[in-house]
Amino acid sequence: MPLRNAKVLLLNSSYEPLSICDAQKAIVLLFCGKAVTVSHHPDRFICTVSDAYPLPSVVRLTFYVRVPYKKIMLNRKNIFRRDNFQCQYCGSTERTLTIDHMLPRSRGGEDSWENLITACGPCNSKKGNRTPKEAGMPPMKTPIRPSHIMLMRKFITTVAEDWKPYLFMSR
């Protein structure tokens, strides 16, 4: 597997997750002394002419990077991610998905994390210009503003076991 395809969890010096990078970038950080290995793949190695190094899975920066509050962009893709690409009224993942305003725009509803949810076309049409309560269609989850870590967890398809403690997932 090429180094660009192997993913590595990058932690701040305080062990908070910053991002996911490819193994090539992680190796450069390690060899420059800017990061240390926290965990590595047990059976994968990077081989040079004279040595073999374990392929990192989790690396931690040796210095603290002050990260400004990461405001998650309010857009269709992120709303779909937050809602697991699933209609929040019927649970369907098979139908074409749309964005629904829980409080319709015509009644003063705004474009916000707390007012927008994922809905399939039939459910969106059935709800129409009513609130979910008026339509008798309660959403599966109350919509909230996602955190950076929440979307990071949803963005990655498979989570390595050694990543879970840093992404606040149970082992």
FILO-140101 format. One record per residue: residue in one letter; residue number from 1; x negated, y negated, z of N, C-alpha, C in turn. Coordinates in nm, 4 decimals. Layout:
BEGIN
{'A' NUM {X Y Z} {X Y Z} {X Y Z}}
...
***
This chain:
BEGIN
{'M' 1 {-0.0856 0.1184 0.0000} {0.0000 0.0000 0.0000} {-0.0896 -0.1239 0.0000}}
{'P' 2 {-0.0653 -0.2175 -0.0914} {-0.1453 -0.3403 -0.0931} {-0.1251 -0.4212 0.0356}}
{'L' 3 {-0.2284 -0.4971 0.0712} {-0.2222 -0.5759 0.1946} {-0.1112 -0.6801 0.1915}}
{'R' 4 {-0.0747 -0.7263 0.0741} {0.0319 -0.8262 0.0648} {0.1693 -0.7661 0.0953}}
{'N' 5 {0.1828 -0.6358 0.0847} {0.3114 -0.5718 0.1123} {0.3263 -0.5299 0.2583}}
{'A' 6 {0.2159 -0.5179 0.3298} {0.2222 -0.4815 0.4720} {0.2539 -0.6068 0.5524}}
{'K' 7 {0.3540 -0.5995 0.6371} {0.3979 -0.7160 0.7151} {0.3430 -0.7106 0.8573}}
{'V' 8 {0.3101 -0.8288 0.9088} {0.2526 -0.8427 1.0424} {0.3303 -0.9511 1.1166}}
{'L' 9 {0.3653 -0.9233 1.2420} {0.4332 -1.0218 1.3256} {0.3272 -1.1152 1.3837}}
{'L' 10 {0.3439 -1.2444 1.3629} {0.2495 -1.3445 1.4111} {0.3074 -1.4114 1.5357}}
{'L' 11 {0.2329 -1.4018 1.6468} {0.2761 -1.4603 1.7741} {0.1924 -1.5828 1.8068}}
{'N' 12 {0.2527 -1.6767 1.8775} {0.1793 -1.7899 1.9312} {0.0933 -1.7375 2.0465}}
{'S' 13 {0.0036 -1.8179 2.0985} {-0.0800 -1.7727 2.2101} {0.0033 -1.7427 2.3341}}
{'S' 14 {0.1254 -1.7958 2.3391} {0.2168 -1.7709 2.4508} {0.3028 -1.6464 2.4277}}
{'Y' 15 {0.2739 -1.5710 2.3225} {0.3438 -1.4477 2.2843} {0.4838 -1.4696 2.2278}}
{'E' 16 {0.5191 -1.5941 2.1949} {0.6480 -1.6154 2.1301} {0.6308 -1.5942 1.9801}}
{'P' 17 {0.7295 -1.5328 1.9138} {0.7158 -1.5072 1.7697} {0.7182 -1.6365 1.6893}}
{'L' 18 {0.6242 -1.6474 1.5963} {0.6190 -1.7644 1.5082} {0.6717 -1.7307 1.3695}}
{'S' 19 {0.6214 -1.6205 1.3135} {0.6631 -1.5837 1.1784} {0.6182 -1.4417 1.1476}}
{'I' 20 {0.6500 -1.4018 1.0270} {0.6038 -1.2738 0.9740} {0.5170 -1.3080 0.8544}}
{'C' 21 {0.3976 -1.2540 0.8533} {0.3066 -1.2821 0.7427} {0.2593 -1.1493 0.6834}}
{'D' 22 {0.1904 -1.1577 0.5715} {0.1370 -1.0346 0.5146} {0.0055 -0.9995 0.5837}}
{'A' 23 {-0.0351 -0.8749 0.5691} {-0.1554 -0.8255 0.6376} {-0.2807 -0.9005 0.5936}}
{'Q' 24 {-0.2862 -0.9442 0.4702} {-0.4040 -1.0162 0.4217} {-0.4253 -1.1450 0.5016}}
{'K' 25 {-0.3182 -1.2201 0.5244} {-0.3298 -1.3435 0.6017} {-0.3700 -1.3123 0.7458}}
{'A' 26 {-0.3115 -1.2069 0.8032} {-0.3441 -1.1689 0.9405} {-0.4915 -1.1309 0.9534}}
{'I' 27 {-0.5431 -1.0606 0.8563} {-0.6839 -1.0184 0.8598} {-0.7767 -1.1389 0.8508}}
{'V' 28 {-0.7402 -1.2363 0.7674} {-0.8205 -1.3582 0.7583} {-0.8211 -1.4294 0.8938}}
{'L' 29 {-0.7049 -1.4386 0.9590} {-0.6978 -1.5015 1.0917} {-0.7846 -1.4256 1.1929}}
{'L' 30 {-0.7829 -1.2934 1.1861} {-0.8635 -1.2121 1.2788} {-1.0127 -1.2335 1.2574}}
{'F' 31 {-1.0571 -1.2271 1.1324} {-1.1995 -1.2402 1.1041} {-1.2524 -1.3814 1.1256}}
{'C' 32 {-1.1649 -1.4803 1.1184} {-1.2060 -1.6186 1.1463} {-1.2012 -1.6493 1.2959}}
{'G' 33 {-1.1568 -1.5555 1.3770} {-1.1493 -1.5762 1.5212} {-1.0301 -1.6588 1.5657}}
{'K' 34 {-0.9327 -1.6768 1.4771} {-0.8156 -1.7574 1.5107} {-0.7031 -1.6734 1.5708}}
{'A' 35 {-0.7180 -1.5410 1.5657} {-0.6155 -1.4523 1.6199} {-0.6812 -1.3261 1.6736}}
{'V' 36 {-0.6069 -1.2569 1.7588} {-0.6512 -1.1272 1.8118} {-0.5400 -1.0248 1.7870}}
{'T' 37 {-0.5788 -0.9013 1.7734} {-0.4818 -0.7949 1.7508} {-0.4126 -0.7595 1.8816}}
{'V' 38 {-0.2816 -0.7552 1.8784} {-0.2025 -0.7132 1.9938} {-0.1644 -0.5668 1.9750}}
{'S' 39 {-0.1307 -0.5296 1.8523} {-0.0910 -0.3934 1.8209} {-0.1324 -0.3642 1.6773}}
{'H' 40 {-0.1615 -0.2385 1.6499} {-0.1993 -0.2014 1.5138} {-0.1309 -0.0716 1.4744}}
{'H' 41 {-0.1294 -0.0456 1.3451} {-0.0729 0.0788 1.2933} {-0.1682 0.1927 1.3321}}
{'P' 42 {-0.1169 0.2995 1.3895} {-0.2051 0.4059 1.4372} {-0.2754 0.4841 1.3269}}
{'D' 43 {-0.2179 0.4901 1.2087} {-0.2754 0.5749 1.1038} {-0.3102 0.4997 0.9749}}
{'R' 44 {-0.3163 0.3675 0.9809} {-0.3509 0.2892 0.8619} {-0.4726 0.2037 0.8915}}
{'F' 45 {-0.5656 0.2011 0.7961} {-0.6923 0.1325 0.8168} {-0.7284 0.0491 0.6952}}
{'I' 46 {-0.8113 -0.0524 0.7206} {-0.8717 -0.1322 0.6153} {-1.0165 -0.0869 0.6104}}
{'C' 47 {-1.0567 -0.0372 0.4968} {-1.1916 0.0185 0.4858} {-1.2835 -0.0757 0.4087}}
{'T' 48 {-1.4013 -0.0970 0.4653} {-1.5059 -0.1720 0.3966} {-1.6155 -0.0712 0.3622}}
{'V' 49 {-1.7247 -0.1186 0.3091} {-1.8341 -0.0293 0.2724} {-1.8903 0.0424 0.3956}}
{'S' 50 {-1.8961 -0.0294 0.5083} {-1.9607 0.0294 0.6258} {-1.8675 0.0588 0.7441}}
{'D' 51 {-1.7458 0.0050 0.7444} {-1.6569 0.0213 0.8596} {-1.5122 0.0437 0.8176}}
{'A' 52 {-1.4327 0.0874 0.9143} {-1.2879 0.0992 0.8971} {-1.2231 0.0271 1.0144}}
{'Y' 53 {-1.1308 -0.0621 0.9847} {-1.0615 -0.1404 1.0874} {-0.9147 -0.1008 1.0876}}
{'P' 54 {-0.8543 -0.0888 1.2057} {-0.7111 -0.0576 1.2086} {-0.6296 -0.1731 1.1493}}
{'L' 55 {-0.5268 -0.1388 1.0720} {-0.4404 -0.2397 1.0113} {-0.3526 -0.3009 1.1202}}
{'P' 56 {-0.3576 -0.4328 1.1390} {-0.2781 -0.4953 1.2462} {-0.1284 -0.4874 1.2170}}
{'S' 57 {-0.0512 -0.4795 1.3242} {0.0938 -0.4833 1.3151} {0.1471 -0.6090 1.3839}}
{'V' 58 {0.0825 -0.6461 1.4966} {0.1175 -0.7686 1.5701} {-0.0136 -0.8395 1.6027}}
{'V' 59 {-0.0220 -0.9686 1.5688} {-0.1393 -1.0486 1.6042} {-0.0941 -1.1723 1.6815}}
{'R' 60 {-0.1825 -1.2199 1.7694} {-0.1535 -1.3369 1.8522} {-0.2600 -1.4415 1.8263}}
{'L' 61 {-0.2168 -1.5654 1.8044} {-0.3117 -1.6747 1.7847} {-0.3908 -1.6968 1.9126}}
{'T' 62 {-0.5163 -1.7378 1.8994} {-0.6006 -1.7636 2.0166} {-0.5799 -1.9044 2.0712}}
{'F' 63 {-0.5059 -1.9854 1.9992} {-0.4785 -2.1218 2.0424} {-0.3282 -2.1440 2.0315}}
{'Y' 64 {-0.2766 -2.2368 2.1122} {-0.1333 -2.2631 2.1120} {-0.0972 -2.3576 1.9991}}
{'V' 65 {0.0028 -2.3210 1.9223} {0.0534 -2.4065 1.8160} {0.1855 -2.4643 1.8645}}
{'R' 66 {0.1887 -2.5964 1.8766} {0.3125 -2.6612 1.9201} {0.4071 -2.6651 1.8015}}
{'V' 67 {0.5182 -2.5976 1.8162} {0.6148 -2.5886 1.7078} {0.7327 -2.6786 1.7409}}
{'P' 68 {0.7620 -2.7747 1.6548} {0.8803 -2.8570 1.6806} {1.0040 -2.7688 1.6714}}
{'Y' 69 {1.1111 -2.8112 1.7351} {1.2352 -2.7345 1.7319} {1.2662 -2.6994 1.5873}}
{'K' 70 {1.2811 -2.5705 1.5620} {1.3077 -2.5267 1.4259} {1.4569 -2.5326 1.3998}}
{'K' 71 {1.4956 -2.6324 1.3254} {1.6365 -2.6461 1.2914} {1.6652 -2.5530 1.1737}}
{'I' 72 {1.7571 -2.4625 1.1944} {1.7942 -2.3688 1.0896} {1.8875 -2.4407 0.9929}}
{'M' 73 {1.8545 -2.4329 0.8657} {1.9349 -2.4996 0.7632} {2.0735 -2.4374 0.7559}}
{'L' 74 {2.1745 -2.5212 0.7530} {2.3122 -2.4753 0.7361} {2.3360 -2.4580 0.5868}}
{'N' 75 {2.3335 -2.3331 0.5409} {2.3616 -2.3040 0.4006} {2.4290 -2.1668 0.3907}}
{'R' 76 {2.4798 -2.1364 0.2741} {2.5545 -2.0112 0.2517} {2.4729 -1.8888 0.2923}}
{'K' 77 {2.3498 -1.8854 0.2456} {2.2654 -1.7691 0.2708} {2.2482 -1.7443 0.4207}}
{'N' 78 {2.2235 -1.8502 0.4969} {2.2038 -1.8344 0.6408} {2.3333 -1.8005 0.7143}}
{'I' 79 {2.4468 -1.8495 0.6648} {2.5753 -1.8119 0.7253} {2.6011 -1.6637 0.6989}}
{'F' 80 {2.5752 -1.6185 0.5762} {2.5911 -1.4763 0.5448} {2.4982 -1.3914 0.6323}}
{'R' 81 {2.3734 -1.4352 0.6491} {2.2791 -1.3610 0.7346} {2.3298 -1.3533 0.8782}}
{'R' 82 {2.3705 -1.4684 0.9318} {2.4192 -1.4717 1.0703} {2.5344 -1.3738 1.0886}}
{'D' 83 {2.6233 -1.3652 0.9886} {2.7425 -1.2809 0.9977} {2.7213 -1.1405 0.9395}}
{'N' 84 {2.5959 -1.1034 0.9172} {2.5609 -0.9689 0.8669} {2.6249 -0.9350 0.7321}}
{'F' 85 {2.6431 -1.0350 0.6470} {2.7011 -1.0144 0.5141} {2.8316 -0.9354 0.5247}}
{'Q' 86 {2.9157 -0.9758 0.6209} {3.0379 -0.9030 0.6512} {3.1520 -1.0020 0.6721}}
{'C' 87 {3.2695 -0.9711 0.6149} {3.3872 -1.0548 0.6370} {3.4177 -1.0531 0.7858}}
{'Q' 88 {3.4320 -1.1706 0.8444} {3.4550 -1.1800 0.9884} {3.6017 -1.1594 1.0262}}
{'Y' 89 {3.6885 -1.1398 0.9262} {3.8298 -1.1115 0.9543} {3.8594 -0.9623 0.9430}}
{'C' 90 {3.8154 -0.8981 0.8340} {3.8486 -0.7562 0.8139} {3.7284 -0.6633 0.8284}}
{'G' 91 {3.6075 -0.7177 0.8311} {3.4879 -0.6354 0.8467} {3.4314 -0.5812 0.7171}}
{'S' 92 {3.4904 -0.6151 0.6042} {3.4463 -0.5621 0.4752} {3.3073 -0.6141 0.4377}}
{'T' 93 {3.2272 -0.5241 0.3843} {3.0977 -0.5633 0.3278} {3.0966 -0.5370 0.1767}}
{'E' 94 {3.2056 -0.4806 0.1265} {3.2124 -0.4403 -0.0141} {3.2647 -0.5505 -0.1058}}
{'R' 95 {3.3515 -0.6346 -0.0542} {3.4147 -0.7375 -0.1374} {3.3236 -0.8582 -0.1547}}
{'T' 96 {3.3546 -0.9395 -0.2555} {3.2808 -1.0635 -0.2774} {3.3065 -1.1569 -0.1595}}
{'L' 97 {3.1989 -1.2098 -0.1024} {3.2100 -1.2934 0.0172} {3.2137 -1.4419 -0.0171}}
{'T' 98 {3.2859 -1.5157 0.0655} {3.2952 -1.6608 0.0536} {3.2711 -1.7210 0.1919}}
{'I' 99 {3.2712 -1.8514 0.1974} {3.2599 -1.9218 0.3252} {3.3971 -1.9788 0.3591}}
{'D' 100 {3.4408 -1.9572 0.4822} {3.5704 -2.0080 0.5258} {3.5524 -2.1091 0.6380}}
{'H' 101 {3.6298 -2.2161 0.6326} {3.6348 -2.3143 0.7417} {3.7420 -2.2665 0.8390}}
{'M' 102 {3.7036 -2.2383 0.9626} {3.8027 -2.1923 1.0600} {3.9093 -2.3001 1.0816}}
{'L' 103 {3.8663 -2.4228 1.1037} {3.9579 -2.5363 1.1023} {3.9422 -2.5964 0.9628}}
{'P' 104 {4.0452 -2.5832 0.8775} {4.0313 -2.6267 0.7380} {3.9868 -2.7724 0.7248}}
{'R' 105 {3.9137 -2.7995 0.6187} {3.8663 -2.9361 0.5928} {3.9816 -3.0350 0.5836}}
{'S' 106 {4.0914 -2.9902 0.5257} {4.2069 -3.0796 0.5092} {4.2659 -3.1217 0.6435}}
{'R' 107 {4.2289 -3.0495 0.7502} {4.2794 -3.0820 0.8829} {4.1685 -3.1333 0.9740}}
{'G' 108 {4.0620 -3.1813 0.9121} {3.9537 -3.2424 0.9886} {3.8380 -3.1492 1.0217}}
{'G' 109 {3.8397 -3.0285 0.9685} {3.7307 -2.9337 0.9938} {3.6031 -2.9784 0.9257}}
{'E' 110 {3.4922 -2.9591 0.9927} {3.3637 -3.0051 0.9385} {3.2774 -2.8872 0.8976}}
{'D' 111 {3.1724 -2.9187 0.8241} {3.0734 -2.8182 0.7881} {2.9755 -2.8061 0.9042}}
{'S' 112 {2.9954 -2.7060 0.9882} {2.9068 -2.6853 1.1027} {2.8958 -2.5360 1.1296}}
{'W' 113 {2.7925 -2.4978 1.2020} {2.7723 -2.3574 1.2374} {2.8925 -2.3015 1.3122}}
{'E' 114 {2.9557 -2.3837 1.3933} {3.0656 -2.3380 1.4779} {3.1987 -2.3315 1.4038}}
{'N' 115 {3.2068 -2.3884 1.2823} {3.3324 -2.3906 1.2083} {3.3297 -2.3052 1.0821}}
{'L' 116 {3.2134 -2.2626 1.0374} {3.2031 -2.1855 0.9134} {3.1771 -2.0386 0.9432}}
{'I' 117 {3.2486 -1.9511 0.8732} {3.2249 -1.8076 0.8865} {3.2321 -1.7427 0.7490}}
{'T' 118 {3.1834 -1.6201 0.7419} {3.1873 -1.5417 0.6196} {3.3233 -1.4731 0.6102}}
{'A' 119 {3.3850 -1.4821 0.4925} {3.5136 -1.4173 0.4700} {3.5179 -1.3607 0.3285}}
{'C' 120 {3.5883 -1.2502 0.3114} {3.6071 -1.1978 0.1758} {3.7163 -1.2810 0.1082}}
{'G' 121 {3.7238 -1.2757 -0.0216} {3.8222 -1.3541 -0.0965} {3.9659 -1.3305 -0.0513}}
{'P' 122 {4.0112 -1.2028 -0.0417} {4.1501 -1.1790 0.0009} {4.1814 -1.2346 0.1399}}
{'C' 123 {4.0914 -1.2183 0.2348} {4.1159 -1.2707 0.3699} {4.1172 -1.4232 0.3705}}
{'N' 124 {4.0259 -1.4843 0.2943} {4.0208 -1.6301 0.2870} {4.1516 -1.6838 0.2284}}
{'S' 125 {4.2032 -1.6170 0.1247} {4.3304 -1.6594 0.0639} {4.4465 -1.6374 0.1595}}
{'K' 126 {4.4454 -1.5233 0.2287} {4.5537 -1.4913 0.3227} {4.5595 -1.5940 0.4371}}
{'K' 127 {4.4431 -1.6342 0.4858} {4.4377 -1.7315 0.5956} {4.4834 -1.8681 0.5465}}
{'G' 128 {4.4417 -1.9019 0.4251} {4.4857 -2.0267 0.3635} {4.4467 -2.1501 0.4427}}
{'N' 129 {4.5395 -2.2437 0.4531} {4.5148 -2.3725 0.5158} {4.5583 -2.3710 0.6636}}
{'R' 130 {4.5315 -2.2583 0.7300} {4.5700 -2.2437 0.8706} {4.4459 -2.2104 0.9530}}
{'T' 131 {4.4580 -2.2223 1.0820} {4.3502 -2.1768 1.1709} {4.3644 -2.0256 1.1850}}
{'P' 132 {4.2600 -1.9567 1.2264} {4.2712 -1.8117 1.2462} {4.3842 -1.7738 1.3434}}
{'K' 133 {4.4045 -1.8547 1.4467} {4.5108 -1.8268 1.5443} {4.6477 -1.8376 1.4790}}
{'E' 134 {4.6677 -1.9439 1.4001} {4.7961 -1.9637 1.3313} {4.8234 -1.8512 1.2318}}
{'A' 135 {4.7173 -1.8008 1.1681} {4.7318 -1.6949 1.0681} {4.7368 -1.5562 1.1323}}
{'G' 136 {4.7109 -1.5484 1.2624} {4.7064 -1.4186 1.3303} {4.5884 -1.3346 1.2851}}
{'M' 137 {4.4759 -1.4026 1.2547} {4.3555 -1.3360 1.2040} {4.2351 -1.3771 1.2880}}
{'P' 138 {4.2214 -1.3245 1.4085} {4.1056 -1.3645 1.4898} {3.9748 -1.3132 1.4286}}
{'P' 139 {3.8707 -1.3953 1.4284} {3.7423 -1.3490 1.3748} {3.6796 -1.2444 1.4668}}
{'M' 140 {3.5961 -1.1591 1.4096} {3.5290 -1.0538 1.4858} {3.4363 -1.1130 1.5925}}
{'K' 141 {3.3686 -1.2246 1.5583} {3.2769 -1.2919 1.6515} {3.3024 -1.4411 1.6449}}
{'T' 142 {3.2807 -1.5087 1.7561} {3.2871 -1.6541 1.7571} {3.1609 -1.7068 1.6893}}
{'P' 143 {3.1754 -1.7917 1.5885} {3.0558 -1.8414 1.5187} {2.9726 -1.9347 1.6073}}
{'I' 144 {2.8413 -1.9145 1.6044} {2.7489 -1.9968 1.6813} {2.6317 -2.0396 1.5938}}
{'R' 145 {2.5587 -2.1379 1.6414} {2.4361 -2.1809 1.5739} {2.3299 -2.0738 1.6021}}
{'P' 146 {2.2708 -2.0136 1.4982} {2.1704 -1.9102 1.5227} {2.0366 -1.9705 1.5646}}
{'S' 147 {1.9624 -1.8934 1.6396} {1.8278 -1.9360 1.6759} {1.7310 -1.8873 1.5685}}
{'H' 148 {1.6114 -1.9390 1.5722} {1.5061 -1.8988 1.4786} {1.4805 -1.7488 1.4896}}
{'I' 149 {1.4761 -1.6976 1.6114} {1.4489 -1.5552 1.6332} {1.5645 -1.4698 1.5831}}
{'M' 150 {1.6882 -1.5170 1.6034} {1.8048 -1.4418 1.5568} {1.7993 -1.4207 1.4060}}
{'L' 151 {1.7689 -1.5257 1.3318} {1.7616 -1.5119 1.1861} {1.6390 -1.4335 1.1433}}
{'M' 152 {1.5294 -1.4450 1.2183} {1.4098 -1.3669 1.1858} {1.4430 -1.2179 1.1961}}
{'R' 153 {1.5168 -1.1798 1.2996} {1.5538 -1.0395 1.3179} {1.6436 -0.9927 1.2049}}
{'K' 154 {1.7311 -1.0775 1.1559} {1.8220 -1.0383 1.0486} {1.7537 -1.0381 0.9125}}
{'F' 155 {1.6489 -1.1172 0.8993} {1.5787 -1.1287 0.7717} {1.4979 -1.0033 0.7403}}
{'I' 156 {1.4396 -0.9444 0.8426} {1.3567 -0.8268 0.8190} {1.4437 -0.7025 0.8171}}
{'T' 157 {1.4171 -0.6152 0.7212} {1.5017 -0.4983 0.7042} {1.4706 -0.3895 0.8071}}
{'T' 158 {1.3443 -0.3611 0.8269} {1.3072 -0.2624 0.9274} {1.2145 -0.3288 1.0282}}
{'V' 159 {1.2383 -0.3007 1.1542} {1.1589 -0.3596 1.2612} {1.0714 -0.2507 1.3213}}
{'A' 160 {0.9418 -0.2735 1.3199} {0.8498 -0.1779 1.3810} {0.8748 -0.1744 1.5316}}
{'E' 161 {0.8584 -0.0586 1.5906} {0.8830 -0.0426 1.7345} {0.8008 -0.1417 1.8176}}
{'D' 162 {0.6753 -0.1657 1.7765} {0.5899 -0.2548 1.8561} {0.6253 -0.4020 1.8393}}
{'W' 163 {0.7170 -0.4361 1.7474} {0.7641 -0.5733 1.7318} {0.8791 -0.6033 1.8268}}
{'K' 164 {0.9566 -0.5040 1.8628} {1.0830 -0.5232 1.9353} {1.0706 -0.6033 2.0649}}
{'P' 165 {0.9702 -0.5811 2.1490} {0.9632 -0.6617 2.2713} {0.9474 -0.8116 2.2447}}
{'Y' 166 {0.8814 -0.8469 2.1358} {0.8555 -0.9877 2.1042} {0.9748 -1.0536 2.0357}}
{'L' 167 {1.0618 -0.9724 1.9765} {1.1812 -1.0246 1.9091} {1.3037 -1.0087 1.9994}}
{'F' 168 {1.2800 -0.9790 2.1267} {1.3855 -0.9641 2.2264} {1.4864 -0.8579 2.1875}}
{'M' 169 {1.4341 -0.7473 2.1394} {1.5173 -0.6327 2.1053} {1.4786 -0.5193 2.2000}}
{'S' 170 {1.5741 -0.4389 2.2386} {1.5411 -0.3279 2.3282} {1.4656 -0.2206 2.2502}}
{'R' 171 {1.3808 -0.1514 2.3194} {1.3050 -0.0429 2.2553} {1.3867 0.0807 2.2422}}
***
